[in-house]
Amino acid sequence: MTPFAHPSRPALSASGRSLRTPLAALHHVTVRFGRTIALNDVTLQVRPRERIALVGNSGCGKTTLLSVGSGYRRPTAGTVYRAPGLRMGLLLQDPVASLNPGWTLEQLVGEPLRDLSPRLSREARAAAVRHALLQVGLGSIALDRYPAELSVGQCQRVALARALVANPELLLADEPTSALDPSVAAGVLRLIDSVLTATGAALLVVSHDVLAVAPLVERMVVLHEGRIVEDGSPHELLARPIHPVTVRLVETARQLTISHTPTPAEFPICR
Protein backbone atom coordinates (compact mmCIF):
# COMPACT_ATOMS: atom_id res chain seq x y z
CA MET A 1 0.00 0.00 0.00
CA THR A 2 1.35 3.41 -0.91
CA PRO A 3 1.42 5.85 2.00
CA PHE A 4 -0.89 8.82 1.69
CA ALA A 5 0.60 12.27 1.43
CA HIS A 6 0.12 14.89 4.10
CA PRO A 7 1.07 18.42 3.06
CA SER A 8 2.61 20.92 5.44
CA ARG A 9 -0.01 22.94 7.24
CA PRO A 10 -0.62 26.69 7.24
CA ALA A 11 -1.10 28.59 10.51
CA LEU A 12 -4.87 28.72 9.95
CA SER A 13 -7.42 26.21 8.70
CA ALA A 14 -9.34 26.80 5.49
CA SER A 15 -12.18 28.29 7.56
CA GLY A 16 -9.80 30.72 9.30
CA ARG A 17 -9.60 28.89 12.63
CA SER A 18 -6.32 28.66 14.50
CA LEU A 19 -4.77 25.22 14.22
CA ARG A 20 -4.11 25.33 17.96
CA THR A 21 -7.79 25.67 18.90
CA PRO A 22 -9.74 22.37 19.01
CA LEU A 23 -12.65 21.82 16.68
CA ALA A 24 -14.09 19.34 19.15
CA ALA A 25 -13.02 18.06 22.55
CA LEU A 26 -14.16 15.54 25.15
CA HIS A 27 -13.18 16.17 28.76
CA HIS A 28 -13.40 13.28 31.24
CA VAL A 29 -16.36 11.80 29.38
CA THR A 30 -18.11 8.71 30.73
CA VAL A 31 -21.00 6.92 29.02
CA ARG A 32 -23.04 4.21 30.73
CA PHE A 33 -25.68 1.90 29.29
CA GLY A 34 -27.30 0.54 32.42
CA ARG A 35 -24.52 -1.19 34.31
CA THR A 36 -22.24 -1.27 31.28
CA ILE A 37 -19.60 1.45 31.02
CA ALA A 38 -19.00 2.16 27.32
CA LEU A 39 -16.62 5.08 27.88
CA ASN A 40 -14.68 5.61 31.09
CA ASP A 41 -13.20 9.06 31.81
CA VAL A 42 -12.07 9.75 28.23
CA THR A 43 -10.34 13.00 27.28
CA LEU A 44 -9.61 13.69 23.62
CA GLN A 45 -9.49 16.68 21.28
CA VAL A 46 -9.35 17.18 17.51
CA ARG A 47 -7.71 20.26 16.01
CA PRO A 48 -8.24 21.72 12.53
CA ARG A 49 -6.74 19.56 9.76
CA GLU A 50 -5.76 16.87 12.29
CA ARG A 51 -6.35 13.23 11.37
CA ILE A 52 -6.99 10.76 14.18
CA ALA A 53 -7.89 7.06 14.09
CA LEU A 54 -9.77 5.43 16.96
CA VAL A 55 -8.75 1.77 16.94
CA GLY A 56 -9.60 -1.21 19.08
CA ASN A 57 -11.54 -4.44 19.26
CA SER A 58 -15.32 -4.65 18.90
CA GLY A 59 -17.10 -3.26 21.93
CA CYS A 60 -14.20 -1.13 23.15
CA GLY A 61 -16.14 2.14 22.86
CA LYS A 62 -14.94 3.51 19.50
CA THR A 63 -18.36 4.12 17.95
CA THR A 64 -19.76 5.45 21.23
CA LEU A 65 -16.94 8.00 21.36
CA LEU A 66 -17.71 9.02 17.78
CA SER A 67 -21.40 9.39 18.62
CA VAL A 68 -20.64 11.60 21.61
CA GLY A 69 -18.23 13.72 19.61
CA SER A 70 -20.79 14.24 16.86
CA GLY A 71 -23.53 15.22 19.29
CA TYR A 72 -25.76 12.21 18.56
CA ARG A 73 -25.31 10.88 22.09
CA ARG A 74 -25.05 12.76 25.38
CA PRO A 75 -22.44 11.64 27.90
CA THR A 76 -23.40 10.37 31.33
CA ALA A 77 -20.64 12.49 32.83
CA GLY A 78 -18.00 14.90 31.55
CA THR A 79 -18.22 17.70 29.00
CA VAL A 80 -18.15 17.92 25.20
CA TYR A 81 -16.96 21.01 23.35
CA ARG A 82 -17.56 21.85 19.70
CA ALA A 83 -16.27 25.03 18.09
CA PRO A 84 -18.99 27.61 17.35
CA GLY A 85 -20.46 27.07 13.90
CA LEU A 86 -18.55 23.82 13.42
CA ARG A 87 -19.57 21.97 10.25
CA MET A 88 -19.37 18.18 10.57
CA GLY A 89 -19.87 15.40 8.05
CA LEU A 90 -20.75 11.85 9.08
CA LEU A 91 -19.79 8.73 7.12
CA LEU A 92 -21.57 5.67 8.50
CA GLN A 93 -20.34 2.09 8.61
CA ASP A 94 -22.65 0.34 6.13
CA PRO A 95 -22.80 2.34 2.87
CA VAL A 96 -25.86 0.50 1.56
CA ALA A 97 -27.94 0.52 4.76
CA SER A 98 -27.16 4.19 5.37
CA LEU A 99 -28.85 5.26 2.11
CA ASN A 100 -32.65 5.47 1.90
CA PRO A 101 -33.55 3.14 -1.00
CA GLY A 102 -36.55 5.28 -1.95
CA TRP A 103 -34.52 8.46 -2.48
CA THR A 104 -32.65 9.55 -5.58
CA LEU A 105 -28.98 10.51 -5.42
CA GLU A 106 -29.98 14.17 -5.54
CA GLN A 107 -32.18 13.71 -2.49
CA LEU A 108 -29.68 11.53 -0.61
CA VAL A 109 -26.63 13.72 -1.09
CA GLY A 110 -28.52 17.00 -0.77
CA GLU A 111 -30.46 16.09 2.40
CA PRO A 112 -27.89 17.58 4.87
CA LEU A 113 -28.27 20.95 3.13
CA ARG A 114 -31.93 21.18 4.11
CA ASP A 115 -31.03 21.79 7.75
CA LEU A 116 -27.78 23.69 7.22
CA SER A 117 -28.88 25.84 4.28
CA PRO A 118 -32.72 25.69 4.17
CA ARG A 119 -32.98 28.76 1.92
CA LEU A 120 -30.98 27.27 -0.92
CA SER A 121 -32.87 27.05 -4.20
CA ARG A 122 -33.27 23.66 -5.82
CA GLU A 123 -30.81 24.73 -8.52
CA ALA A 124 -28.20 25.72 -5.93
CA ARG A 125 -28.75 22.49 -4.00
CA ALA A 126 -28.38 20.42 -7.18
CA ALA A 127 -25.15 22.28 -7.98
CA ALA A 128 -23.79 21.50 -4.51
CA VAL A 129 -24.77 17.85 -4.92
CA ARG A 130 -23.07 17.68 -8.30
CA HIS A 131 -19.89 19.23 -6.85
CA ALA A 132 -19.87 16.71 -3.97
CA LEU A 133 -20.30 13.81 -6.40
CA LEU A 134 -17.50 15.23 -8.53
CA GLN A 135 -15.24 15.26 -5.46
CA VAL A 136 -15.74 11.51 -4.99
CA GLY A 137 -15.34 10.57 -8.65
CA LEU A 138 -19.03 10.31 -9.57
CA GLY A 139 -19.35 13.53 -11.52
CA SER A 140 -20.96 11.88 -14.54
CA ILE A 141 -23.58 9.87 -12.64
CA ALA A 142 -27.27 10.74 -13.11
CA LEU A 143 -28.88 12.48 -10.14
CA ASP A 144 -32.16 10.58 -10.56
CA ARG A 145 -30.61 7.15 -9.93
CA TYR A 146 -31.42 5.08 -6.84
CA PRO A 147 -29.05 3.17 -4.48
CA ALA A 148 -30.21 -0.21 -5.82
CA GLU A 149 -28.79 0.74 -9.22
CA LEU A 150 -25.28 1.23 -7.79
CA SER A 151 -22.45 -1.07 -6.73
CA VAL A 152 -21.37 -1.22 -3.08
CA GLY A 153 -18.29 0.85 -3.92
CA GLN A 154 -20.44 3.48 -5.62
CA CYS A 155 -22.78 3.53 -2.62
CA GLN A 156 -19.81 4.25 -0.37
CA ARG A 157 -18.79 7.12 -2.65
CA VAL A 158 -22.34 8.48 -2.52
CA ALA A 159 -22.27 8.23 1.28
CA LEU A 160 -18.97 10.13 1.28
CA ALA A 161 -20.42 12.77 -1.03
CA ARG A 162 -23.34 13.14 1.38
CA ALA A 163 -20.86 13.70 4.23
CA LEU A 164 -18.97 16.30 2.17
CA VAL A 165 -21.83 18.25 0.60
CA ALA A 166 -21.92 20.88 3.37
CA ASN A 167 -18.14 21.42 3.18
CA PRO A 168 -17.38 20.04 6.67
CA GLU A 169 -14.42 21.11 8.76
CA LEU A 170 -14.49 17.74 10.54
CA LEU A 171 -15.27 14.40 8.90
CA LEU A 172 -16.41 11.61 11.24
CA ALA A 173 -16.11 8.14 9.73
CA ASP A 174 -17.28 4.92 11.41
CA GLU A 175 -15.51 1.87 9.92
CA PRO A 176 -15.73 3.32 6.37
CA THR A 177 -14.26 0.22 4.70
CA SER A 178 -15.53 -2.68 6.83
CA ALA A 179 -18.26 -3.64 4.32
CA LEU A 180 -15.97 -3.43 1.28
CA ASP A 181 -13.64 -5.81 -0.51
CA PRO A 182 -9.95 -5.06 0.19
CA SER A 183 -9.28 -3.61 -3.26
CA VAL A 184 -12.36 -1.36 -3.09
CA ALA A 185 -11.54 -0.42 0.50
CA ALA A 186 -8.04 0.71 -0.47
CA GLY A 187 -9.51 2.91 -3.18
CA VAL A 188 -12.00 4.48 -0.75
CA LEU A 189 -9.21 5.29 1.72
CA ARG A 190 -7.17 6.92 -1.05
CA LEU A 191 -10.25 8.89 -2.03
CA ILE A 192 -10.82 10.07 1.55
CA ASP A 193 -7.17 11.14 1.75
CA SER A 194 -7.46 13.04 -1.53
CA VAL A 195 -10.61 14.86 -0.41
CA LEU A 196 -9.13 15.77 2.98
CA THR A 197 -5.99 17.08 1.33
CA ALA A 198 -8.04 19.20 -1.06
CA THR A 199 -10.48 20.58 1.52
CA GLY A 200 -8.30 20.78 4.63
CA ALA A 201 -10.94 19.01 6.74
CA ALA A 202 -9.99 17.18 9.91
CA LEU A 203 -10.74 13.47 10.33
CA LEU A 204 -11.82 11.27 13.21
CA VAL A 205 -12.10 7.71 11.89
CA VAL A 206 -13.09 4.52 13.71
CA SER A 207 -11.47 1.25 12.64
CA HIS A 208 -10.50 -2.17 13.93
CA ASP A 209 -7.77 -2.49 11.26
CA VAL A 210 -4.69 -0.54 12.31
CA LEU A 211 -2.80 -1.28 9.09
CA ALA A 212 -5.61 -0.07 6.83
CA VAL A 213 -5.99 3.36 8.44
CA ALA A 214 -2.40 3.97 9.54
CA PRO A 215 -1.30 5.66 6.28
CA LEU A 216 -4.36 7.93 6.38
CA VAL A 217 -3.79 9.47 9.81
CA GLU A 218 -1.10 11.15 11.87
CA ARG A 219 -2.29 9.92 15.24
CA MET A 220 -3.75 6.66 16.50
CA VAL A 221 -5.73 6.33 19.73
CA VAL A 222 -6.19 2.80 21.08
CA LEU A 223 -9.31 2.07 23.13
CA HIS A 224 -9.88 -0.88 25.44
CA GLU A 225 -12.92 -1.37 27.67
CA GLY A 226 -13.89 2.28 27.31
CA ARG A 227 -10.48 3.75 28.16
CA ILE A 228 -7.65 5.18 26.08
CA VAL A 229 -4.72 2.82 26.66
CA GLU A 230 -2.25 4.10 24.06
CA ASP A 231 -1.92 7.24 21.92
CA GLY A 232 0.78 8.02 19.38
CA SER A 233 1.79 8.24 15.76
CA PRO A 234 1.19 5.24 13.45
CA HIS A 235 4.95 4.85 13.12
CA GLU A 236 5.39 4.60 16.90
CA LEU A 237 2.47 2.27 17.51
CA LEU A 238 3.33 -0.13 14.67
CA ALA A 239 7.06 -0.18 15.37
CA ARG A 240 6.89 -0.32 19.16
CA PRO A 241 3.41 -1.12 20.48
CA ILE A 242 3.42 -1.01 24.27
CA HIS A 243 0.00 -2.00 25.55
CA PRO A 244 -0.94 -5.71 25.09
CA VAL A 245 -4.13 -4.67 23.26
CA THR A 246 -2.11 -2.67 20.73
CA VAL A 247 0.28 -5.58 20.26
CA ARG A 248 -2.62 -7.93 19.52
CA LEU A 249 -4.26 -5.45 17.13
CA VAL A 250 -1.06 -5.11 15.11
CA GLU A 251 -0.38 -8.86 15.09
CA THR A 252 -3.95 -9.69 14.06
CA ALA A 253 -3.98 -7.11 11.27
CA ARG A 254 -0.71 -8.45 9.86
CA GLN A 255 -1.94 -12.04 9.98
CA LEU A 256 -5.07 -11.08 8.07
CA THR A 257 -3.23 -9.11 5.41
CA ILE A 258 -3.06 -11.36 2.37
CA SER A 259 -1.10 -9.20 -0.04
CA HIS A 260 1.44 -6.63 1.14
CA THR A 261 1.93 -5.77 4.78
CA PRO A 262 3.39 -2.26 5.10
CA THR A 263 6.35 -1.84 7.42
CA PRO A 264 6.44 0.97 10.00
CA ALA A 265 8.99 2.85 7.88
CA GLU A 266 6.40 3.19 5.10
CA PHE A 267 4.10 5.31 7.25
CA PRO A 268 4.89 9.03 7.11
CA ILE A 269 4.99 11.05 10.28
CA CYS A 270 2.63 13.92 9.56
CA ARG A 271 3.45 17.53 10.28
VOBA-362133 format. One line per 2 residues: for each residue x, y, z of C-alpha. Coordinates in pm, 1 decimal, padded with zeros to 6 digits. Example, Ala and Ser with C-alpha at 12.3 -4.5 7.8 and 13.67 -1.06 7.14 Angstrom:
01230.0/-00450.0/00780.0  01367.0/-00106.0/00714.0
END
This chain:
00000.0/00000.0/00000.0  00134.5/00340.7/-00090.8
00141.8/00585.2/00200.3  -00089.2/00881.6/00168.8
00059.6/01227.0/00142.7  00011.6/01488.9/00410.5
00106.8/01842.3/00305.6  00260.9/02091.9/00543.8
-00001.0/02294.3/00724.5  -00061.9/02669.1/00724.3
-00110.2/02859.1/01050.7  -00487.3/02871.6/00995.4
-00742.5/02620.7/00870.3  -00934.4/02680.3/00548.6
-01217.6/02829.4/00756.5  -00980.3/03071.8/00929.7
-00960.5/02889.0/01263.0  -00632.0/02866.5/01450.0
-00477.0/02522.2/01422.1  -00411.2/02533.5/01796.1
-00778.8/02567.5/01890.1  -00973.5/02237.2/01900.8
-01264.9/02182.3/01668.1  -01409.3/01934.2/01915.2
-01302.5/01806.2/02255.0  -01415.5/01553.6/02514.5
-01318.1/01617.2/02875.6  -01340.1/01328.1/03124.0
-01636.0/01179.5/02938.2  -01811.4/00870.9/03072.5
-02100.4/00692.2/02901.6  -02304.4/00420.9/03073.5
-02567.6/00189.7/02929.2  -02730.5/00054.1/03242.3
-02451.7/-00118.7/03431.5  -02223.6/-00126.9/03128.1
-01960.2/00145.4/03101.7  -01900.4/00216.0/02731.6
-01662.1/00507.7/02788.5  -01468.5/00561.3/03108.7
-01320.1/00905.9/03181.3  -01206.8/00974.8/02822.9
-01033.8/01300.1/02728.0  -00961.1/01369.1/02361.5
-00949.0/01668.1/02127.9  -00935.3/01717.6/01750.8
-00770.9/02026.0/01601.5  -00824.5/02172.4/01252.9
-00674.3/01956.3/00976.3  -00575.9/01686.6/01228.9
-00634.8/01322.6/01136.8  -00699.2/01076.0/01418.3
-00789.4/00705.9/01409.2  -00976.6/00542.5/01696.0
-00875.4/00177.2/01693.5  -00959.8/-00121.4/01908.3
-01154.1/-00444.1/01925.8  -01531.6/-00464.8/01889.8
-01710.2/-00325.8/02193.4  -01420.0/-00112.8/02315.4
-01613.6/00213.9/02286.3  -01494.2/00350.7/01949.9
-01835.9/00412.0/01794.9  -01975.6/00545.3/02122.9
-01694.3/00800.3/02135.6  -01771.1/00902.4/01777.5
-02140.4/00938.8/01861.8  -02064.1/01159.7/02161.2
-01822.5/01372.2/01961.2  -02079.3/01423.5/01685.9
-02353.3/01521.5/01929.2  -02575.6/01220.9/01855.7
-02531.0/01088.2/02208.8  -02505.0/01276.2/02538.0
-02244.2/01164.5/02790.2  -02340.3/01037.1/03133.3
-02063.7/01249.4/03282.6  -01800.5/01489.8/03155.4
-01822.1/01769.5/02899.8  -01814.9/01792.0/02520.4
-01696.5/02101.4/02334.9  -01755.7/02185.4/01969.8
-01627.3/02502.9/01808.7  -01899.3/02761.4/01734.6
-02046.5/02706.9/01390.0  -01855.3/02381.9/01341.9
-01956.9/02196.6/01025.2  -01937.4/01818.3/01056.7
-01986.7/01540.1/00805.0  -02075.0/01184.9/00908.1
-01978.8/00873.3/00711.7  -02157.5/00566.8/00849.8
-02033.6/00208.9/00860.6  -02265.4/00034.4/00613.0
-02280.5/00234.0/00287.1  -02586.2/00050.0/00155.9
-02793.6/00051.7/00475.9  -02715.7/00419.0/00536.6
-02884.7/00525.7/00210.7  -03265.4/00547.2/00190.3
-03355.2/00314.0/-00099.9  -03654.5/00528.5/-00194.8
-03452.2/00846.0/-00247.7  -03264.7/00955.3/-00558.3
-02898.1/01051.4/-00542.4  -02997.5/01416.9/-00554.2
-03218.4/01371.0/-00248.6  -02968.0/01152.7/-00061.1
-02662.5/01371.6/-00109.4  -02851.8/01699.7/-00076.9
-03045.7/01609.1/00239.9  -02789.3/01758.4/00487.1
-02826.9/02095.4/00313.4  -03193.2/02117.9/00411.1
-03102.7/02178.6/00774.6  -02777.5/02369.5/00722.3
-02888.4/02583.7/00428.2  -03271.6/02569.0/00416.7
-03297.9/02875.8/00192.5  -03098.0/02727.5/-00092.4
-03286.9/02705.4/-00419.9  -03326.7/02365.7/-00581.6
-03080.6/02473.2/-00852.0  -02819.7/02571.7/-00593.1
-02875.2/02249.2/-00399.9  -02838.2/02042.3/-00717.8
-02515.3/02228.2/-00798.0  -02379.1/02149.9/-00450.6
-02477.4/01784.8/-00491.7  -02307.4/01767.9/-00829.6
-01989.4/01922.7/-00684.7  -01986.6/01671.0/-00397.1
-02030.2/01380.6/-00639.7  -01750.5/01523.2/-00852.8
-01524.2/01526.5/-00545.8  -01574.4/01151.5/-00498.6
-01534.0/01057.1/-00864.6  -01902.6/01031.2/-00956.8
-01934.6/01352.6/-01152.0  -02096.5/01187.6/-01453.7
-02358.2/00987.3/-01263.7  -02727.1/01073.9/-01311.4
-02887.8/01248.4/-01013.7  -03215.7/01057.5/-01056.4
-03061.2/00715.3/-00993.5  -03141.7/00507.8/-00683.8
-02904.8/00317.3/-00448.5  -03021.2/-00021.0/-00582.5
-02878.5/00073.6/-00922.5  -02527.9/00122.8/-00778.9
-02244.6/-00106.6/-00672.8  -02137.0/-00122.1/-00308.0
-01829.0/00084.8/-00392.2  -02044.0/00348.4/-00562.5
-02277.9/00352.8/-00261.7  -01980.6/00424.6/-00037.1
-01879.0/00711.7/-00265.3  -02233.8/00847.8/-00252.2
-02227.3/00822.7/00128.5  -01897.4/01012.9/00128.5
-02042.1/01277.4/-00103.5  -02333.8/01314.0/00138.3
-02086.4/01370.4/00422.6  -01896.8/01630.1/00217.2
-02183.5/01825.4/00059.7  -02192.1/02088.4/00336.6
-01814.1/02142.2/00318.3  -01738.5/02004.3/00667.4
-01442.3/02111.2/00876.5  -01449.1/01773.6/01053.6
-01527.3/01440.1/00890.1  -01640.6/01161.2/01123.9
-01610.6/00813.8/00973.3  -01728.4/00492.2/01140.6
-01551.3/00187.2/00991.8  -01572.7/00332.4/00637.0
-01426.1/00021.6/00470.4  -01553.4/-00268.1/00682.9
-01826.4/-00364.4/00431.6  -01597.3/-00343.4/00128.2
-01363.9/-00581.0/-00051.3  -00995.0/-00506.5/00019.0
-00928.2/-00361.5/-00326.4  -01236.4/-00136.5/-00309.3
-01154.0/-00041.9/00050.1  -00804.5/00071.4/-00046.8
-00951.3/00291.5/-00318.2  -01199.9/00447.6/-00074.7
-00921.4/00529.4/00172.3  -00717.5/00691.8/-00104.9
-01025.3/00888.7/-00202.8  -01081.8/01007.4/00154.9
-00717.4/01114.2/00174.6  -00746.0/01303.7/-00152.7
-01060.9/01485.8/-00040.6  -00912.9/01577.1/00298.2
-00599.4/01708.1/00132.7  -00804.4/01919.7/-00106.3
-01048.2/02057.6/00151.7  -00830.0/02078.4/00463.1
-01093.9/01900.8/00673.8  -00998.6/01718.3/00991.2
-01073.9/01347.5/01033.3  -01182.3/01126.6/01321.2
-01209.5/00770.9/01188.7  -01308.6/00452.1/01371.3
-01147.1/00125.4/01264.1  -01050.0/-00217.0/01393.4
-00776.9/-00249.1/01126.4  -00468.7/-00053.7/01230.7
-00280.3/-00127.7/00909.0  -00560.7/-00006.6/00682.8
-00599.3/00335.5/00844.1  -00239.8/00396.7/00954.0
-00130.0/00566.3/00628.2  -00435.5/00793.4/00638.1
-00378.7/00947.0/00981.4  -00110.1/01114.6/01186.6
-00228.8/00991.7/01524.0  -00375.3/00665.5/01650.4
-00572.8/00632.8/01973.4  -00618.9/00280.3/02108.0
-00931.0/00207.4/02313.4  -00987.7/-00087.5/02544.0
-01291.5/-00136.5/02767.0  -01388.6/00228.0/02731.0
-01048.4/00374.6/02815.8  -00764.9/00518.0/02608.2
-00472.2/00281.6/02665.7  -00225.2/00409.8/02405.9
-00191.9/00723.5/02192.5  00078.1/00801.5/01938.0
00179.5/00824.2/01575.9  00119.4/00523.8/01345.0
00495.1/00485.3/01312.1  00539.0/00460.1/01689.8
00247.4/00226.7/01750.6  00332.7/-00012.5/01467.2
00706.5/-00018.5/01536.9  00689.0/-00032.2/01916.3
00340.6/-00112.3/02048.0  00341.9/-00101.4/02426.6
-00000.1/-00200.5/02555.3  -00093.8/-00570.6/02509.4
-00412.7/-00467.2/02326.3  -00211.4/-00266.9/02072.6
00028.1/-00557.9/02025.6  -00261.8/-00793.2/01951.7
-00426.2/-00545.0/01713.1  -00106.3/-00511.0/01511.0
-00038.1/-00886.4/01508.7  -00395.3/-00968.8/01406.0
-00397.5/-00711.0/01127.4  -00071.4/-00845.1/00986.1
-00193.7/-01204.0/00997.6  -00507.1/-01107.9/00806.5
-00322.8/-00911.1/00541.3  -00305.6/-01136.3/00236.9
-00109.6/-00920.1/-00003.9  00144.4/-00663.3/00114.1
00193.1/-00576.5/00477.9  00338.7/-00225.9/00510.3
00634.6/-00184.2/00742.4  00643.6/00096.9/00999.7
00899.1/00285.1/00787.9  00640.1/00319.5/00510.5
00410.0/00530.6/00724.6  00488.6/00902.7/00710.6
00499.0/01104.7/01028.1  00263.2/01392.2/00956.2
00345.2/01752.7/01027.7
END
